[in-house]
Amino acid sequence: MKHSHDNNAFLQSPLRHSYPPMSTDSNFSASAQADSSHPAPATPAAADTPPHNTADNQAHTSRPGPGHKPPPEGVYLRTIKSYVLRAGRMGTGQIKAFELYGPRFQVPFTPHRHFDPVAAFGRSAPLVLEIGFGMGDATAKIAHARPGDDFLCCEVHEPGVGALLKRCGEENIGNIRILRHDAVEVLEQMLPAAQADGSGALLDGVHIFFPDPWHKTKHNKRRLIQPALVAKLAARLKPGGYIHCATDWEPYAQQMLEVLSAEPLLQNTSTDLALAGYAPKPDYRPLTKFENRGLKLGHGVWDLVFARR
């Protein structure tokens, strides 16, 4: 089961690093960055970093203080991330998928230029943002089940992107576009907030399934679902749009419920008092193999669905 990470403190270090944004070139392949027979070493991580698949969720930045000046273009402040970017070996099929299907299904990160859904998908349809899709199995199944909706899917891990590209190409899933970049930066720089009258927003829905729970208390600040991020998501939803989260870690489910309930732009869609604020699993969300395994062992799974007022 996939997992991801985030922060509440949104701390920034005074250290600055100058580097280009993550490449989303449609012709990208693993061999374009490094010899696939000599993969780059994994990014060092703390010994107590949870060993979850972190191909999910994203980063955060702090609110500027008095006298704050933005960094020059191309210079980024180091921030606490909700994921750990680890090197992963891609199979030949995934590598080939970047070359064969990347031009059709990938879209580039364009800072300070809004995403154009009609240009990307070739039609006007409801748009759902998915933050972190792991290897993309659930994403592909949802897209098949909802052919009338379009899905903009953010993921930072190459093997997962390659796997979903392969499925999109082989199964001709035309309503998925993949953006290989930090979803929080995508949210902040490519997706506009709604105006006071509710116009201008692009998103009809947001999916965040099984983000990393960061079990240890000292790591809770890395969790994705925090008030600042939820406020940004809610502001970018059309009226009536929804946020759907799911987790298999009960303390994280409780935090999700608390944070989502506290956002004034959102209201809980769950009306079943017996579920204590949680929602029945929507039919469109498939059970993953890890979820099925957990359910057989008696583990719980909690879905939360909140709508924009």
N, C-alpha and C positions, 0 to 999 in steps of 0.2 A: 504494500500500500504506500502510495506516495505521501511525502510529507514536505513541509517547507518552513520558513522562518520569518521573523520580523522584529521591530523594536517599538517601544513606547516612548523611550526617552529621546529618541532621535538625536543622539549626540553626534557632534562633529568634531573631528580632530583639526587642530590648526595646520597639520601637515597637508601639503597639496601635492597632487600628482598630475602631471600632464601626459595624457595619452588619448588616442582617438577613441570615439565610441565604438562599442562592439560591432564588428562587421556584420552586416546583413546582406552582403552582396549575393545576388541570386545564383551566382555561379560558384559559391563557396563550396569547398570540399575539405576534408580533413588533410589531404595531402597538400593543399594550398598553404596551410599554416606550418605543417611539420611532416617529416617523413613518417608515414603511418606505421612503419616497422620500428620506429624509435619514438614512441609517444612521449609527450612532455610530462615531466613529473607532476604529481598531484600538488595542488596548492596546499602548503602547510596549514594544519589546523590544530587547535588545542586538543590535548589528549582526551579531554572530557567532552568533545563535540559529539552530539548524538549521531549514531551511525545510520540515520535515515536517508532514504533517497531524497535529496534536497532539490530535485528538479521541479520545484513548485513555485516558490513565492519569494518576495522581492525585497527591496531596500526602502530606506526612509531617510529623509533629511529633516533637519531641525528648522524651526521658525527663526528667521533672521532677527537679531537683536538690534538695538539702537546703533546707528552709524554703520550698519552692515553694508558692505559693498559686494556685489556679486563677483565671482571669479571671472577672469577673462574666458572668452569662448575657447572650448577645448580643454579647460582646466577644471577638474572636479574635486570637490572636497571628499575626503575619506569619511564614510558613513558606516553605521552599524547595519549590517545586512541581515535579511531574514533567511538567507541561504548561504551555504558554503559551496563555492564553485570548485568541484573536484574534476580532475582529468578522468575521462572515461574512454575506453577503447570502443570504436565504432566498427560494426561489421561491414563487410564489403557492400552489402545491400543498402545499408544506411548511407555510406559514402557515395554510392552511385545515385542515391535518391536526391542528394543535394544538386548533383549535376543535371539529372533528368527532370526533376520536378520542382527544384528551387525556383526557377524563373516564373513558374505559374503560381505557386502557392505561397512563396515567401514575399513579405513586404518589408521595406527598409525602415529603420528608425530615422525619423526626420525631425530633429529638435526644432521647436518653435514653428512647426508647420503642421496644421491640423490634418488628421487622417481623413481621407475622402473615401467613404464606403462604396459609393457608386463607381468610382474609378477602380477600386480594388476588386469588387465583386461583379461589376458589370450590371448591376441592378439595384433597385431600392427595396430593402427588406429590413425587418427588425434586426438589430445588431446586439450580439451578446459578447462581452469580454470575458475570456477565461484566463485566470491568473495561475499559471503553473499547471501543466498537463502531464507531467511525468513522461511515460512512454506513449501516451496519446490514445490508449485503447478506449477509455470511457468517452473521450472527446469525439473520436470517430463514430462510435455508436450513437451518441447524442445527435451528431450532425446528420446521420442517416435517418434518425427518428424524427428530426425536425427539419425537413428539406426547405421549408418556407422561411427559415431564419438563417442569418449569417453569423459566423463565429470568428472573432479576432482572438487568436490564442497566443499568449506570451509565455515563453520558456527560455531559460538561459543555458540549458545543458544540451550539448550537441547530439549525444546519442538519442535523446528523446525527440529532438527536432527531426533528426534523420529518420527515426522510426515512424513519426506521424507523416512526414513527407512521403515516405514509401507507401503508406496506406492510402493517402490522398490520391497519389498517382495511380496506384494499382486498382483502387476501388472507385476512382473518378468522383471523389468527394468535392464537389465544386463550391460548397458553402463554407469552407474553412480557408482562412489565411493565417499564416504563422509569422510572428514577429519575434526574432531571437534577440531579446533585449530585456533589461530590468523593467518589469511591469509598472513599477511606481514612477519611473522616469517617463514611460509611455503615457501613463495616466496624466502626469503633470504637464507634459509638453506636447502631446498629440491629441488629447481628448478634451474638448472645451467643456467648461461648466455651464449649466443652464442659466439663462437670464432670469430676472425677477419674475417674469411671466411664465417661466418654464420652458421657453423656447431656446434653441441653440444647442441643446445636449444631443449627443449621438447614441447614447447607450440605452437599450431596452432591458438589459439584464447583465448581471455579473455572476460568474461561477467561480467559487473557490473551494475545491474539494480536497480534503485531507491535507491541509498545510501542516508543516512540521510542528508538532506540539511543543518542542523544546522543553522536555520534561523537568529539567532541573530549575529550581527557583532562580538561580543566578542567570539563567539563560532566558527567562520569561520575556525579557525586554526585546528579544529577537522575534517573538511571535508576530505573525503578519497582521492578525486582527487586533488593531489598536484604535483608539478614538480618532487620531489624526487621519489615518488611512480611510476609515469608514466615512468620515466627514467628506473627504475628497471623492470617494466613490458615490456617495449619496448626491453630492452636488452635480455630478456628471450623468446622473440618470434622468431620463425623461419622466414626467409625471406618470405614475403607475408602473414604472420600471421596478425591477426587483433585484435583490442580492440573495443568492442561495449559497450557503456555506454548509459543509459537512465535515465531521471529525469523528474519530473513534477513541478520542481521549477525553474522558468526562470532565476533568478540570478545565480543559481548553473549551469544551462545549459551554461550560458555565460562564467562562470569560466572554466567549462570543455572544452569548445571550445578554449578558450585562452590557457589553459595549454597543451592540446593535440596538438594544432597547433604549439606551441613553441618547441616541442620535435623534435630534428633533425632526429631521426630514424624513425619518423612516417610521413605519408602523408594522407590527408583527402580523403576519397573515394567519398565524395559528389560532384557531378558535376552540380547539379541543382542550378543555381544562385538564383532562387526564394526562395530556402530554406536557403540562407545566411549561408552556411557552415554546416547546420544540414542535417541529412540523412533521407530518407523515412524509416518508420518502416519496418525492414526485416520481411518477412513472417513467419520465424521460431519463432519470439518472440510473444507469445500470449498476448492478453489483459487481465489484471487482473481485478477482480471485482471492486477494488478501482479505477483503471484507467478508467474503463467504467463509473463509477459513476462520476468521475471528468470530463470526456469528455462531459457527459450529462449536466453538470453544466457550460460548456464553458471553462473549464480549459485546458491548453495546456500540451502536452507531447513532449519532445525533445529527439530524438535518435542521437547518434554520432558514426560513424564507421571510424576508422583510421587504416591504414595498415602499416606493417613494410616494410621499403624500402629495 
